[in-house]
Amino acid sequence: MSELAEANINASRFQTRIYQSQIAYQVKSIYYNLLYRTEQRKLNQELITLYERILRAAEVRFKTGETNILETYNANTRLQEATAQLQQTNEYIRTHLQQIRQFTRDSSVENIADTVLKEKTVAVTLDSSILGNNPQLQALRSQIEVASREIRVEKK
């Protein structure tokens, strides 16, 4: 019976490690999404500035009679689309910040450090020691051990 209890305790420990690694993964994922959305917001703001200049130019050309009103409408529509996209991006950022606050239990988080995303290459090697330290694999092994010991106890 003590072997079964010990196996159950080990299974619980492995399950705790799985939860910890899943939470760490989720926080990292939210953080990188937040970085991405912050960069996207910068690009949206640049796009809005560009469309505002295009709209002013279209209005001037319309007033001088070089083009018809369609160019002005088109520029205005593009500006409105860019503005809506910026609002959506800001909403994503608010959502990600709220998720970070929930995971860290820190309500003072207002933003993240202003960093630039850079592409990195990652070399992946399959090492048996890395696989052996994987908490999910350890939990599965532990569950197998618990099941086999339960079978031994039932046979007795």
C-alpha positions as CSV (number, residue, x, y, z in Angstrom):
1,M,0.0,0.0,0.0
2,S,2.8,2.4,0.8
3,E,4.3,2.0,-2.7
4,L,0.9,3.0,-4.2
5,A,0.7,6.0,-1.9
6,E,4.3,7.0,-2.9
7,A,3.5,6.6,-6.6
8,N,0.4,8.8,-6.2
9,I,2.4,11.5,-4.4
10,N,5.0,11.4,-7.3
11,A,2.2,11.6,-9.8
12,S,0.9,14.7,-8.1
13,R,4.3,16.3,-8.0
14,F,4.7,15.7,-11.8
15,Q,1.2,17.2,-12.4
16,T,2.2,20.3,-10.5
17,R,5.3,20.7,-12.7
18,I,3.1,20.4,-15.8
19,Y,0.8,23.1,-14.5
20,Q,3.8,25.3,-13.7
21,S,5.3,24.8,-17.2
22,Q,1.9,25.5,-18.8
23,I,1.4,28.7,-16.9
24,A,5.0,29.8,-17.8
25,Y,4.2,29.0,-21.5
26,Q,1.0,31.0,-21.4
27,V,2.6,34.1,-19.8
28,K,5.4,34.0,-22.4
29,S,2.9,33.6,-25.2
30,I,0.9,36.6,-23.9
31,Y,4.0,38.6,-23.5
32,Y,5.2,38.0,-27.1
33,N,1.7,38.7,-28.4
34,L,1.8,42.0,-26.5
35,L,5.2,42.8,-28.1
36,Y,3.8,42.0,-31.5
37,R,0.7,44.1,-31.0
38,T,2.8,47.0,-29.7
39,E,4.9,47.0,-32.8
40,Q,1.7,46.7,-34.9
41,R,0.3,49.8,-33.1
42,K,3.4,51.8,-34.1
43,L,3.0,50.7,-37.7
44,N,-0.8,51.6,-37.6
45,Q,0.1,55.0,-36.3
46,E,2.5,55.5,-39.2
47,L,-0.1,54.4,-41.6
48,I,-2.6,56.8,-40.2
49,T,-0.1,59.7,-40.6
50,L,0.5,58.6,-44.2
51,Y,-3.2,58.4,-45.0
52,E,-3.8,61.8,-43.4
53,R,-1.2,63.3,-45.7
54,I,-2.7,61.5,-48.7
55,L,-6.2,62.8,-47.8
56,R,-4.9,66.4,-47.5
57,A,-3.2,66.1,-50.9
58,A,-6.4,64.6,-52.4
59,E,-8.5,67.5,-51.0
60,V,-6.1,70.1,-52.4
61,R,-6.2,68.4,-55.8
62,F,-10.0,68.3,-55.7
63,K,-10.2,72.0,-54.8
64,T,-7.9,72.9,-57.7
65,G,-9.9,70.8,-60.0
66,E,-7.2,68.2,-60.9
67,T,-9.3,65.2,-59.8
68,N,-12.9,64.4,-58.9
69,I,-14.3,63.8,-55.4
70,L,-13.7,60.0,-55.7
71,E,-10.0,60.3,-54.8
72,T,-10.9,62.3,-51.7
73,Y,-13.5,59.7,-50.7
74,N,-11.1,56.9,-51.3
75,A,-8.4,58.5,-49.2
76,N,-10.9,59.2,-46.4
77,T,-12.1,55.6,-46.5
78,R,-8.5,54.3,-46.2
79,L,-7.9,56.6,-43.3
80,Q,-11.0,55.4,-41.5
81,E,-9.9,51.7,-42.1
82,A,-6.5,52.5,-40.6
83,T,-8.0,54.2,-37.6
84,A,-10.4,51.2,-37.0
85,Q,-7.4,48.9,-37.2
86,L,-5.5,51.0,-34.7
87,Q,-8.5,50.8,-32.3
88,Q,-8.6,47.0,-32.7
89,T,-4.9,46.8,-32.0
90,N,-5.3,48.9,-28.9
91,E,-8.1,46.6,-27.7
92,Y,-5.8,43.6,-28.2
93,I,-3.2,45.3,-26.2
94,R,-5.6,46.1,-23.4
95,T,-6.7,42.4,-23.4
96,H,-3.1,41.1,-23.3
97,L,-2.2,43.6,-20.5
98,Q,-5.2,42.4,-18.5
99,Q,-4.1,38.8,-18.9
100,I,-0.6,39.6,-17.8
101,R,-2.1,41.3,-14.7
102,Q,-4.2,38.2,-13.9
103,F,-1.3,35.8,-14.3
104,T,1.2,37.9,-12.3
105,R,-1.4,39.2,-9.8
106,D,0.1,42.6,-10.3
107,S,-2.5,45.3,-11.0
108,S,0.2,48.0,-11.5
109,V,1.3,46.6,-14.9
110,E,0.4,49.3,-17.4
111,N,2.8,48.5,-20.3
112,I,5.9,46.5,-21.3
113,A,9.3,47.7,-22.1
114,D,9.6,49.4,-25.5
115,T,11.6,46.8,-27.4
116,V,12.0,46.0,-31.1
117,L,11.2,42.5,-32.3
118,K,14.2,40.9,-34.0
119,E,14.2,37.5,-35.7
120,K,16.3,34.9,-34.0
121,T,17.3,31.4,-35.2
122,V,17.0,28.6,-32.7
123,A,18.9,25.4,-33.0
124,V,16.9,22.5,-31.8
125,T,18.6,19.2,-30.9
126,L,16.8,16.2,-29.6
127,D,18.6,15.1,-26.5
128,S,17.4,12.2,-24.4
129,S,18.2,14.0,-21.2
130,I,15.9,16.9,-22.3
131,L,13.1,14.4,-23.0
132,G,13.7,12.7,-19.7
133,N,13.2,16.0,-17.8
134,N,10.0,16.9,-19.6
135,P,7.3,17.2,-16.8
136,Q,4.6,15.8,-19.0
137,L,6.5,12.7,-19.9
138,Q,7.5,12.3,-16.3
139,A,3.8,12.5,-15.3
140,L,2.9,9.9,-17.9
141,R,5.6,7.6,-16.6
142,S,4.3,8.2,-13.1
143,Q,0.7,7.4,-14.1
144,I,1.9,4.1,-15.6
145,E,3.7,3.3,-12.4
146,V,0.6,4.1,-10.3
147,A,-1.6,1.9,-12.6
148,S,0.9,-1.0,-12.4
149,R,1.0,-0.8,-8.6
150,E,-2.8,-0.6,-8.4
151,I,-2.9,-3.8,-10.4
152,R,-0.4,-5.4,-8.0
153,V,-2.5,-4.3,-5.0
154,E,-5.7,-5.7,-6.6
155,K,-4.1,-9.1,-7.4
156,K,-3.1,-9.5,-3.8
